[in-house]
């Protein structure tokens, strides 16, 4: 054996011994980092989706509060009026409706478009309706709405819906996607516009324009 061979061999063995125990730890550390990055990425994806869903829910909740406030006001105002006689005379109900509309118009004399259908809510409505109109039955649904021939009606928030003007039908597919309304409030189409109608006073409460994609 040449001089120094034993020392060299021990040195090589020492180096090997020093390296081997670290190799598995390095592998595990790298694997752990990969898993952590993947977990963070997945969580980030969920976080990115959650705010959008929560934002829509908050907007719809705000819309619901606004329509409920309107319904409460209408009920309060209606409570100040005498009930129409129960003899079934159409003119008695028409007079009651007209007086209720007049009082509600006075209570909401500063009402304007967007008071209930806020801009974020209008965007949600348009998005919901676009999903219906672009679906398999969308063309037929749109045709059924436009066939009602209501597009010529002049719209003004807080004005009465014209007496004798037709009321559009509301396809079930659309009603199922829109927030539920308190008793007496209705969604209706006037051409390519969606209105919120007070059926008790025949008042146009608010409007969303350009709802057809």
Secondary structure, DSSP 8 states (H G I E B T S, - for coil): --TTHHHHHHHHHHHHHHHHHHHHHHHHHHHHHHHHHHHHHHHHHHHHHHHHHHHHHHHHHHHHHHHHHHHHHHHHHHTTS----TT--HHHHHHHHHHHHHHHHHHTTT--TTSSS-HHHHHHHHHHHHHHHTSTTHHHHHHHHHTT--TT----TTSB--TT-------HHHHTTS----TTEEEEEETTEEEEEETTTTEEEEEE-----
